[in-house]
């Protein structure tokens, strides 16, 4: 067993492992509902993958938002941020968020989705 929890885990090529898909960060979900006026029920069903933003301070992350259902229907298993690099048609929104200041910059990609009335 590897008990060195203080060391960052890496993949086979030596790059830092990226997190698995998760529910939307609250700031990102709120931005999509309030600023972009998307249907809250649809927004909170989406998933996101993230990675630390290069050249930025700690706590700033690049984020990509996708529909787990759409990915499954296309036969794609989203494992991390890089999976969506290989399948850009699945990315609904992308941008960044800052966990420290709650700053969010998200842009819509490709498909127009339902908006709140």
N, CA, C and O atoms as a MOPAC input file, in Angstrom:
PM7 MOZYME 1SCF
protein

 N      0.83300 1    -1.18400 1     0.00000 1
 C      0.00000 1     0.00000 1     0.00000 1
 C      0.87000 1     1.23600 1     0.00000 1
 O      1.95700 1     1.25100 1     0.57700 1
 N      0.38300 1     2.26000 1    -0.64700 1
 C      1.10000 1     3.52700 1    -0.70900 1
 C      0.54800 1     4.45400 1     0.36500 1
 O     -0.55400 1     4.98300 1     0.22500 1
 N      1.30800 1     4.65000 1     1.43000 1
 C      0.83500 1     5.47500 1     2.54400 1
 C      1.35300 1     6.90100 1     2.46400 1
 O      1.14700 1     7.68400 1     3.39100 1
 N      2.01100 1     7.24600 1     1.38900 1
 C      2.56300 1     8.59400 1     1.25300 1
 C      1.49800 1     9.53100 1     0.67600 1
 O      1.61700 1    10.01000 1    -0.45200 1
 N      0.46700 1     9.77900 1     1.46700 1
 C     -0.66400 1    10.57500 1     1.00600 1
 C     -0.29300 1    12.02800 1     0.74200 1
 O     -1.04300 1    12.73100 1     0.06400 1
 N      0.81800 1    12.48900 1     1.24400 1
 C      1.22000 1    13.87400 1     1.04600 1
 C      1.86200 1    14.08700 1    -0.32400 1
 O      2.03500 1    15.22900 1    -0.75100 1
 N      2.21400 1    13.01000 1    -1.01300 1
 C      2.77900 1    13.12000 1    -2.35000 1
 C      1.65600 1    13.07600 1    -3.37900 1
 O      0.67600 1    12.34900 1    -3.21100 1
 N      1.80500 1    13.85900 1    -4.44500 1
 C      0.80800 1    13.87500 1    -5.50300 1
 C      0.89200 1    12.58200 1    -6.29900 1
 O      1.98200 1    12.10000 1    -6.60800 1
 N     -0.26500 1    12.02700 1    -6.62600 1
 C     -0.27400 1    10.81100 1    -7.42900 1
 C     -0.08000 1    11.18100 1    -8.89300 1
 O     -0.47300 1    12.26500 1    -9.32700 1
 N      0.52500 1    10.27900 1    -9.64600 1
 C      0.77800 1    10.52000 1   -11.06100 1
 C      0.29900 1     9.33100 1   -11.86400 1
 O      0.13400 1     8.22900 1   -11.34200 1
 N      0.07600 1     9.58200 1   -13.16400 1
 C     -0.31600 1     8.48900 1   -14.04600 1
 C      0.93800 1     7.80700 1   -14.58300 1
 O      2.04300 1     8.12200 1   -14.14200 1
 N      0.78700 1     6.87600 1   -15.52900 1
 C      1.90300 1     6.09100 1   -16.04200 1
 C      2.95800 1     6.95600 1   -16.73500 1
 O      4.13700 1     6.60200 1   -16.72700 1
 N      2.55500 1     8.09000 1   -17.33800 1
 C      3.50100 1     8.95300 1   -18.03800 1
 C      4.16900 1     9.96300 1   -17.09400 1
 O      5.02000 1    10.73800 1   -17.53000 1
 N      3.80100 1     9.96200 1   -15.83400 1
 C      4.41100 1    10.86000 1   -14.87000 1
 C      3.67200 1    12.17800 1   -14.70300 1
 O      4.09200 1    13.01800 1   -13.90800 1
 N      2.59200 1    12.37800 1   -15.42700 1
 C      1.80200 1    13.61200 1   -15.28500 1
 C      0.88800 1    13.47700 1   -14.06700 1
 O      0.50300 1    12.37200 1   -13.68400 1
 N      0.55000 1    14.61100 1   -13.47000 1
 C     -0.34600 1    14.59100 1   -12.30900 1
 C     -1.71500 1    14.07200 1   -12.72900 1
 O     -2.22400 1    14.42600 1   -13.79200 1
 N     -2.30300 1    13.23500 1   -11.88900 1
 C     -3.63200 1    12.70100 1   -12.19000 1
 C     -4.66800 1    13.80100 1   -12.06800 1
 O     -4.58800 1    14.65900 1   -11.18800 1
 N     -5.63700 1    13.76200 1   -12.95900 1
 C     -6.72300 1    14.74100 1   -12.94500 1
 C     -7.93800 1    14.15700 1   -12.24200 1
 O     -8.14600 1    12.94400 1   -12.26900 1
 N     -8.74600 1    15.01300 1   -11.60800 1
 C     -9.93500 1    14.51700 1   -10.90600 1
 C    -10.97500 1    13.92000 1   -11.84800 1
 O    -11.04600 1    14.27100 1   -13.02600 1
 N    -11.76500 1    13.02500 1   -11.31000 1
 C    -12.88000 1    12.40800 1   -12.03800 1
 C    -14.02100 1    13.40500 1   -12.16900 1
 O    -14.01800 1    14.42900 1   -11.48500 1
 N    -15.00100 1    13.12900 1   -13.03500 1
 C    -16.16400 1    14.01600 1   -13.14400 1
 C    -16.89900 1    14.13600 1   -11.81400 1
 O    -17.02000 1    13.17400 1   -11.05600 1
 N    -17.38600 1    15.35300 1   -11.55400 1
 C    -18.10600 1    15.64500 1   -10.31600 1
 C    -19.33200 1    16.48900 1   -10.62900 1
 O    -19.52600 1    16.93500 1   -11.76000 1
 N    -20.15700 1    16.70100 1    -9.60600 1
 C    -21.24800 1    17.65700 1    -9.74800 1
 C    -20.64500 1    19.03500 1    -9.97200 1
 O    -19.48300 1    19.27700 1    -9.64600 1
 N    -21.44400 1    19.93200 1   -10.53100 1
 C    -20.95000 1    21.28100 1   -10.79500 1
 C    -20.53500 1    21.98300 1    -9.50400 1
 O    -21.21500 1    21.85700 1    -8.48500 1
 N    -19.42200 1    22.72200 1    -9.54000 1
 C    -19.11400 1    23.58300 1    -8.39700 1
 C    -20.25800 1    24.59100 1    -8.23600 1
 O    -20.82500 1    25.04500 1    -9.23000 1
 N    -20.59400 1    24.93500 1    -7.01300 1
 C    -21.77100 1    25.78100 1    -6.77900 1
 C    -21.69400 1    27.11500 1    -7.50800 1
 O    -22.70900 1    27.59500 1    -8.01300 1
 N    -20.51500 1    27.72400 1    -7.57600 1
 C    -20.37600 1    28.99800 1    -8.27200 1
 C    -20.63400 1    28.87900 1    -9.76100 1
 O    -21.21400 1    29.78000 1   -10.36700 1
 N    -20.20900 1    27.77800 1   -10.35200 1
 C    -20.41200 1    27.54800 1   -11.78200 1
 C    -21.89900 1    27.32400 1   -12.06400 1
 O    -22.45300 1    27.91100 1   -12.99300 1
 N    -22.53900 1    26.47700 1   -11.26400 1
 C    -23.96200 1    26.23300 1   -11.44900 1
 C    -24.78400 1    27.49700 1   -11.29200 1
 O    -25.70000 1    27.75700 1   -12.07100 1
 N    -24.45100 1    28.27300 1   -10.28600 1
 C    -25.16500 1    29.53300 1   -10.05200 1
 C    -24.97600 1    30.48100 1   -11.22700 1
 O    -25.92400 1    31.15100 1   -11.63500 1
 N    -23.76800 1    30.55000 1   -11.77900 1
 C    -23.49400 1    31.40800 1   -12.93400 1
 C    -24.34100 1    30.98900 1   -14.13400 1
 O    -24.89600 1    31.84000 1   -14.82900 1
 N    -24.44100 1    29.68700 1   -14.37700 1
 C    -25.22100 1    29.19800 1   -15.51800 1
 C    -26.70900 1    29.52200 1   -15.37400 1
 O    -27.38000 1    29.83500 1   -16.35700 1
 N    -27.21600 1    29.44500 1   -14.15100 1
 C    -28.63400 1    29.70100 1   -13.90600 1
 C    -28.92600 1    31.20100 1   -13.88700 1
 O    -29.85900 1    31.65600 1   -14.55000 1
 N    -28.14800 1    31.96600 1   -13.14500 1
 C    -28.43800 1    33.38200 1   -12.95400 1
 C    -27.99100 1    34.23500 1   -14.14400 1
 O    -28.77500 1    35.02300 1   -14.67300 1
 N    -26.74200 1    34.07800 1   -14.56000 1
 C    -26.19700 1    34.94700 1   -15.61200 1
 C    -26.56900 1    34.48700 1   -17.01700 1
 O    -26.92000 1    35.31100 1   -17.86100 1
 N    -26.49700 1    33.19500 1   -17.27900 1
 C    -26.81000 1    32.69100 1   -18.61900 1
 C    -28.26300 1    32.24900 1   -18.75200 1
 O    -28.70700 1    31.88100 1   -19.84000 1
 N    -29.00600 1    32.28600 1   -17.64200 1
 C    -30.44600 1    32.04400 1   -17.60500 1
 C    -30.86900 1    30.67600 1   -18.15000 1
 O    -31.83900 1    30.56900 1   -18.90100 1
 N    -30.13500 1    29.64300 1   -17.76500 1
 C    -30.50200 1    28.28300 1   -18.15100 1
 C    -31.40400 1    27.67700 1   -17.08800 1
 O    -31.38900 1    28.09200 1   -15.92900 1
 N    -32.18700 1    26.69200 1   -17.50100 1
 C    -33.12600 1    26.01500 1   -16.61000 1
 C    -32.36500 1    25.34200 1   -15.45800 1
 O    -31.47200 1    24.52900 1   -15.69900 1
 N    -32.71600 1    25.67900 1   -14.20600 1
 C    -31.98300 1    25.12100 1   -13.05400 1
 C    -32.03000 1    23.59300 1   -12.98500 1
 O    -31.03700 1    22.96300 1   -12.61800 1
 N    -33.16300 1    22.99500 1   -13.32900 1
 C    -33.25800 1    21.53700 1   -13.27700 1
 C    -32.27100 1    20.89500 1   -14.24500 1
 O    -31.65600 1    19.87700 1   -13.92900 1
 N    -32.12300 1    21.48700 1   -15.41600 1
 C    -31.18900 1    20.96500 1   -16.41100 1
 C    -29.74600 1    21.20500 1   -15.96000 1
 O    -28.90900 1    20.30700 1   -16.04900 1
 N    -29.45800 1    22.41700 1   -15.47800 1
 C    -28.09800 1    22.78100 1   -15.08100 1
 C    -27.57600 1    21.87300 1   -13.97800 1
 O    -26.45400 1    21.37500 1   -14.07400 1
 N    -28.36600 1    21.64600 1   -12.93400 1
 C    -27.86500 1    20.88000 1   -11.79600 1
 C    -27.78200 1    19.38300 1   -12.07600 1
 O    -27.29700 1    18.62700 1   -11.23400 1
 N    -28.25100 1    18.94100 1   -13.25100 1
 C    -28.08100 1    17.54600 1   -13.65600 1
 C    -26.77100 1    17.34500 1   -14.42400 1
 O    -26.38100 1    16.20700 1   -14.68600 1
 N    -26.08700 1    18.43400 1   -14.78600 1
 C    -24.85000 1    18.35500 1   -15.54500 1
 C    -23.67900 1    17.97200 1   -14.64100 1
 O    -23.76200 1    18.06900 1   -13.41700 1
 N    -22.60700 1    17.54200 1   -15.25900 1
 C    -21.37000 1    17.18100 1   -14.55600 1
 C    -20.23500 1    18.07500 1   -15.04600 1
 O    -20.34000 1    18.72000 1   -16.08900 1
 N    -19.14300 1    18.10100 1   -14.26900 1
 C    -17.99200 1    18.90000 1   -14.67000 1
 C    -16.69800 1    18.14000 1   -14.41400 1
 O    -16.62000 1    17.25800 1   -13.55900 1
 N    -15.69600 1    18.51700 1   -15.18200 1
 C    -14.33200 1    18.04700 1   -14.94900 1
 C    -13.46100 1    19.29700 1   -14.86300 1
 O    -13.73700 1    20.30000 1   -15.52100 1
 N    -12.42200 1    19.23400 1   -14.06100 1
 C    -11.58700 1    20.42000 1   -13.89200 1
 C    -10.12900 1    20.03400 1   -13.75700 1
 O     -9.78300 1    18.87100 1   -13.54700 1
 N     -9.28400 1    21.04700 1   -13.88400 1
 C     -7.84900 1    20.89400 1   -13.64800 1
 C     -7.31800 1    22.25800 1   -13.22100 1
 O     -7.90800 1    23.28100 1   -13.56700 1
 N     -6.22400 1    22.28900 1   -12.48100 1
 C     -5.64200 1    23.57700 1   -12.09400 1
 C     -5.25500 1    24.37400 1   -13.33900 1
 O     -4.69600 1    23.82500 1   -14.28800 1
 N     -5.55600 1    25.66400 1   -13.32700 1
 C     -5.23800 1    26.51500 1   -14.47400 1
 C     -3.74900 1    26.82200 1   -14.47600 1
 O     -3.18900 1    27.25100 1   -13.46700 1
 N     -3.10800 1    26.59700 1   -15.63500 1
 C     -1.67200 1    26.83600 1   -15.75500 1
 C     -1.37400 1    28.31900 1   -15.62700 1
 O     -2.07000 1    29.15600 1   -16.20100 1
 N     -0.35300 1    28.62900 1   -14.88400 1
 C      0.08600 1    30.00600 1   -14.73700 1
 C     -0.75700 1    30.84200 1   -13.78800 1
 O     -0.52200 1    32.04200 1   -13.65300 1
 N     -1.72600 1    30.23500 1   -13.13300 1
 C     -2.58400 1    30.96100 1   -12.19400 1
 C     -2.23900 1    30.55800 1   -10.76900 1
 O     -1.56700 1    29.55300 1   -10.53500 1
 N     -2.70900 1    31.35700 1    -9.82900 1
 C     -2.43500 1    31.04100 1    -8.43000 1
 C     -3.25300 1    29.82200 1    -7.98300 1
 O     -4.14900 1    29.36700 1    -8.69400 1
 N     -2.93700 1    29.31700 1    -6.82500 1
 C     -3.60600 1    28.14600 1    -6.29000 1
 C     -5.09500 1    28.44100 1    -6.06900 1
 O     -5.45100 1    29.51400 1    -5.58300 1
 N     -5.94300 1    27.50600 1    -6.41900 1
 C     -7.38000 1    27.66200 1    -6.23200 1
 C     -8.12500 1    28.09000 1    -7.48900 1
 O     -9.34700 1    28.23200 1    -7.46200 1
 N     -7.39900 1    28.30000 1    -8.60300 1
 C     -8.03000 1    28.67200 1    -9.87000 1
 C     -8.02300 1    27.43200 1   -10.76300 1
 O     -6.98300 1    26.81100 1   -10.98200 1
 N     -9.21100 1    27.08700 1   -11.27400 1
 C     -9.35900 1    25.85600 1   -12.05000 1
 C    -10.02000 1    26.11000 1   -13.39200 1
 O    -10.94700 1    26.91300 1   -13.50000 1
 N     -9.53300 1    25.41400 1   -14.41700 1
 C    -10.23500 1    25.35600 1   -15.68700 1
 C    -11.35100 1    24.33900 1   -15.49600 1
 O    -11.16300 1    23.33100 1   -14.81600 1
 N    -12.50300 1    24.59500 1   -16.08700 1
 C    -13.63200 1    23.68700 1   -15.91100 1
 C    -14.32300 1    23.46900 1   -17.24900 1
 O    -14.42600 1    24.38300 1   -18.06700 1
 N    -14.78600 1    22.26100 1   -17.45500 1
 C    -15.59700 1    21.90800 1   -18.61800 1
 C    -16.86400 1    21.24000 1   -18.10800 1
 O    -16.81600 1    20.36900 1   -17.24000 1
 N    -17.99100 1    21.65700 1   -18.65600 1
 C    -19.28700 1    21.14600 1   -18.23100 1
 C    -19.84700 1    20.29200 1   -19.36300 1
 O    -19.78800 1    20.67100 1   -20.53200 1
 N    -20.38800 1    19.13900 1   -18.99800 1
 C    -20.94000 1    18.21800 1   -19.99600 1
 C    -22.13700 1    17.48200 1   -19.41900 1
 O    -22.37100 1    17.48200 1   -18.21000 1
 N    -22.88600 1    16.85600 1   -20.31400 1
 C    -24.01800 1    16.03400 1   -19.91000 1
 C    -23.56700 1    14.58100 1   -19.88300 1
 O    -23.13100 1    14.03400 1   -20.89600 1
 N    -23.67600 1    13.97200 1   -18.72900 1
 C    -23.29100 1    12.57300 1   -18.58900 1
 C    -24.15700 1    11.68000 1   -19.48700 1
 O    -23.67800 1    10.68700 1   -20.03400 1
 N    -25.41500 1    12.04000 1   -19.63100 1
 C    -26.32800 1    11.28300 1   -20.48700 1
 C    -25.89100 1    11.34200 1   -21.94600 1
 O    -25.86200 1    10.31500 1   -22.62500 1
 N    -25.54800 1    12.54300 1   -22.44100 1
 C    -25.07800 1    12.68500 1   -23.81600 1
 C    -23.80800 1    11.87600 1   -24.05300 1
 O    -23.65900 1    11.23200 1   -25.09100 1
 N    -22.89800 1    11.91100 1   -23.09000 1
 C    -21.64600 1    11.15600 1   -23.22200 1
 C    -21.93000 1     9.65400 1   -23.29000 1
 O    -21.36600 1     8.94500 1   -24.12400 1
 N    -22.80200 1     9.18200 1   -22.41200 1
 C    -23.15000 1     7.75900 1   -22.39600 1
 C    -23.80700 1     7.35000 1   -23.71400 1
 O    -23.50800 1     6.28000 1   -24.24500 1
 N    -24.70600 1     8.19700 1   -24.25200 1
 C    -25.38200 1     7.89700 1   -25.51600 1
 C    -24.40400 1     7.81200 1   -26.68500 1
 O    -24.65300 1     7.08900 1   -27.64900 1
 N    -23.29300 1     8.54500 1   -26.60600 1
 C    -22.28500 1     8.51000 1   -27.66900 1
 C    -21.22700 1     7.44400 1   -27.40800 1
 O    -20.29600 1     7.28200 1   -28.19800 1
 N    -21.36800 1     6.71800 1   -26.30100 1
 C    -20.43800 1     5.64400 1   -25.98700 1
 C    -19.10300 1     6.12600 1   -25.43400 1
 O    -18.09700 1     5.42400 1   -25.53400 1
 N    -19.09100 1     7.32700 1   -24.85000 1
 C    -17.85500 1     7.89400 1   -24.30700 1
 C    -17.89400 1     7.83400 1   -22.78100 1
 O    -18.85700 1     8.27900 1   -22.15600 1
 N    -16.85600 1     7.28900 1   -22.20300 1
 C    -16.72100 1     7.25800 1   -20.75200 1
 C    -15.78300 1     8.39700 1   -20.34600 1
 O    -14.57300 1     8.31600 1   -20.55500 1
 N    -16.34700 1     9.45000 1   -19.77000 1
 C    -15.54900 1    10.61400 1   -19.38000 1
 C    -14.82700 1    10.29500 1   -18.07500 1
 O    -15.45300 1    10.11500 1   -17.03000 1
 N    -13.50300 1    10.22800 1   -18.15500 1
 C    -12.68900 1     9.88700 1   -16.99100 1
 C    -12.09300 1    11.13000 1   -16.32600 1
 O    -11.94600 1    11.17700 1   -15.10500 1
 N    -11.74700 1    12.14600 1   -17.14900 1
 C    -11.15900 1    13.37500 1   -16.61200 1
 C    -11.20800 1    14.48400 1   -17.65600 1
 O    -11.83100 1    14.32600 1   -18.70600 1
 N    -10.56100 1    15.58900 1   -17.37100 1
 C    -10.55200 1    16.77200 1   -18.23300 1
 C    -10.07800 1    16.43400 1   -19.64600 1
 O    -10.63100 1    16.93500 1   -20.62500 1
 N     -9.06200 1    15.59000 1   -19.75100 1
 C     -8.47800 1    15.27000 1   -21.05400 1
 C     -9.40600 1    14.45100 1   -21.94300 1
 O     -9.28400 1    14.50800 1   -23.16700 1
 N    -10.31300 1    13.70300 1   -21.37000 1
 C    -11.26700 1    12.93800 1   -22.17200 1
 C    -12.08000 1    13.87700 1   -23.05100 1
 O    -12.36000 1    13.56200 1   -24.20800 1
 N    -12.45900 1    15.02400 1   -22.51000 1
 C    -13.24800 1    15.97300 1   -23.29000 1
 C    -12.40500 1    16.71600 1   -24.31900 1
 O    -12.95900 1    17.29700 1   -25.25200 1
 N    -11.09400 1    16.71100 1   -24.17600 1
 C    -10.22100 1    17.26200 1   -25.20800 1
 C    -10.33300 1    16.39700 1   -26.45800 1
 O    -10.29900 1    16.90200 1   -27.58000 1
 N    -10.46500 1    15.10100 1   -26.25400 1
 C    -10.59600 1    14.15600 1   -27.36000 1
 C    -11.99900 1    14.15000 1   -27.95200 1
 O    -12.18600 1    13.70400 1   -29.08500 1
 N    -12.99700 1    14.64000 1   -27.20100 1
 C    -14.39600 1    14.65900 1   -27.64600 1
 C    -14.99700 1    16.04500 1   -27.39900 1
 O    -15.87100 1    16.19300 1   -26.54500 1
 N    -14.53800 1    17.06100 1   -28.13700 1
 C    -15.00100 1    18.43400 1   -27.87800 1
 C    -16.49100 1    18.64200 1   -28.12800 1
 O    -17.06800 1    19.60500 1   -27.62300 1
 N    -17.12100 1    17.76300 1   -28.89300 1
 C    -18.55900 1    17.89900 1   -29.16200 1
 C    -19.40600 1    17.68600 1   -27.90800 1
 O    -20.58300 1    18.04500 1   -27.89100 1
 N    -18.82000 1    17.10900 1   -26.86200 1
 C    -19.55400 1    16.87400 1   -25.61400 1
 C    -19.49700 1    18.06300 1   -24.65100 1
 O    -20.25600 1    18.11500 1   -23.68300 1
 N    -18.59400 1    19.02200 1   -24.91400 1
 C    -18.42900 1    20.16200 1   -24.01200 1
 C    -19.55900 1    21.15300 1   -24.23900 1
 O    -19.69700 1    21.70300 1   -25.33200 1
 N    -20.37000 1    21.38400 1   -23.20700 1
 C    -21.46200 1    22.35000 1   -23.30300 1
 C    -20.99500 1    23.74400 1   -22.89300 1
 O    -21.37700 1    24.73400 1   -23.51700 1
 N    -20.17700 1    23.82700 1   -21.85400 1
 C    -19.64400 1    25.09100 1   -21.35600 1
 C    -18.20400 1    24.85900 1   -20.92800 1
 O    -17.85100 1    23.77400 1   -20.46900 1
 N    -17.37600 1    25.88700 1   -21.08300 1
 C    -16.03200 1    25.80100 1   -20.53000 1
 C    -15.57400 1    27.17400 1   -20.08900 1
 O    -16.11100 1    28.19600 1   -20.51600 1
 N    -14.57800 1    27.18100 1   -19.23100 1
 C    -14.06700 1    28.42900 1   -18.68900 1
 C    -13.23600 1    28.15200 1   -17.46000 1
 O    -12.53000 1    27.14600 1   -17.38600 1
 N    -13.32300 1    29.06000 1   -16.48300 1
 C    -12.57400 1    28.85900 1   -15.25100 1
 C    -13.35700 1    29.39200 1   -14.06200 1
 O    -14.29200 1    30.17700 1   -14.21300 1
 N    -12.95700 1    28.95000 1   -12.88500 1
 C    -13.50700 1    29.48900 1   -11.65000 1
 C    -12.41300 1    29.54500 1   -10.59700 1
 O    -11.45800 1    28.76800 1   -10.61800 1
 N    -12.57700 1    30.48200 1    -9.68100 1
 C    -11.62100 1    30.70300 1    -8.60600 1
 C    -12.31000 1    30.35300 1    -7.29200 1
 O    -13.28900 1    30.99800 1    -6.91500 1
 N    -11.81300 1    29.35100 1    -6.60400 1
 C    -12.41900 1    28.92400 1    -5.34100 1
 C    -12.26600 1    29.97400 1    -4.24700 1
 O    -13.07500 1    30.02000 1    -3.32000 1
 N    -11.25400 1    30.80500 1    -4.33900 1
 C    -10.98400 1    31.78600 1    -3.29300 1
 C    -11.83800 1    33.04300 1    -3.41500 1
 O    -12.33500 1    33.55000 1    -2.40900 1
 N    -12.01300 1    33.54900 1    -4.63100 1
 C    -12.75000 1    34.80200 1    -4.82500 1
 C    -14.14800 1    34.58500 1    -5.39600 1
 O    -14.91600 1    35.54000 1    -5.51000 1
 N    -14.48700 1    33.37000 1    -5.74900 1
 C    -15.76600 1    33.01200 1    -6.36400 1
 C    -15.93600 1    33.63600 1    -7.74700 1
 O    -17.05700 1    33.72900 1    -8.24600 1
 N    -14.84600 1    34.06100 1    -8.36900 1
 C    -14.91200 1    34.59400 1    -9.73200 1
 C    -15.16700 1    33.43800 1   -10.69400 1
 O    -14.56900 1    32.37000 1   -10.56500 1
 N    -16.06100 1    33.65800 1   -11.66000 1
 C    -16.40700 1    32.62700 1   -12.63000 1
 C    -16.45900 1    33.26000 1   -14.01100 1
 O    -17.05700 1    34.32100 1   -14.19100 1
 N    -15.83700 1    32.61200 1   -14.98000 1
 C    -15.95600 1    33.02700 1   -16.37600 1
 C    -16.23400 1    31.76700 1   -17.18000 1
 O    -15.35300 1    30.92800 1   -17.36600 1
 N    -17.45500 1    31.64700 1   -17.65100 1
 C    -17.89100 1    30.46100 1   -18.38800 1
 C    -18.47000 1    30.90700 1   -19.73200 1
 O    -19.19600 1    31.89900 1   -19.80700 1
 N    -18.14300 1    30.17300 1   -20.77700 1
 C    -18.69000 1    30.44400 1   -22.10100 1
 C    -19.43300 1    29.21500 1   -22.60200 1
 O    -19.04300 1    28.07900 1   -22.33400 1
 N    -20.50800 1    29.46700 1   -23.33500 1
 C    -21.29800 1    28.38200 1   -23.90500 1
 C    -20.62200 1    27.88100 1   -25.16600 1
 O    -20.09200 1    28.66700 1   -25.95000 1
 N    -20.64100 1    26.57400 1   -25.35900 1
 C    -20.05600 1    25.96300 1   -26.54400 1
 C    -21.13700 1    25.24300 1   -27.34200 1
 O    -22.12000 1    24.78200 1   -26.76200 1
 N    -20.97900 1    25.14000 1   -28.62400 1
 C    -21.74900 1    24.33500 1   -29.55500 1
 C    -23.26500 1    24.41100 1   -29.45300 1
 O    -23.88300 1    25.16600 1   -30.20400 1
 N    -23.88300 1    23.66100 1   -28.55800 1
 C    -25.32100 1    23.41500 1   -28.59700 1
 C    -26.08800 1    24.40900 1   -27.74700 1
 O    -25.68800 1    24.70000 1   -26.62000 1
 N    -27.17700 1    24.92900 1   -28.26900 1
 C    -28.07400 1    25.79400 1   -27.51700 1
 C    -28.99700 1    24.89200 1   -26.69600 1
 O    -29.65100 1    24.00200 1   -27.24000 1
 N    -29.04300 1    25.12700 1   -25.39500 1
 C    -29.85600 1    24.31500 1   -24.49700 1
 C    -31.01600 1    25.13600 1   -23.94100 1
 O    -31.03500 1    26.35700 1   -24.09200 1
 N    -31.98200 1    24.48100 1   -23.30200 1
 C    -33.14600 1    25.18800 1   -22.78100 1
 C    -32.78100 1    26.26300 1   -21.77000 1
 O    -31.88000 1    26.07800 1   -20.95100 1
 N    -33.48400 1    27.38700 1   -21.83000 1
 C    -33.27200 1    28.46600 1   -20.87400 1
 C    -34.50400 1    28.61100 1   -19.98500 1
 O    -35.59500 1    28.15800 1   -20.33200 1
 N    -34.31000 1    29.24100 1   -18.84900 1
 C    -35.42000 1    29.45700 1   -17.91500 1
 C    -36.39700 1    30.45500 1   -18.50700 1
 O    -36.00200 1    31.35300 1   -19.25100 1
 N    -37.65900 1    30.30200 1   -18.18100 1
 C    -38.68800 1    31.18700 1   -18.71600 1
 C    -38.65100 1    32.54500 1   -18.07300 1
 O    -39.45600 1    33.41100 1   -18.41400 1

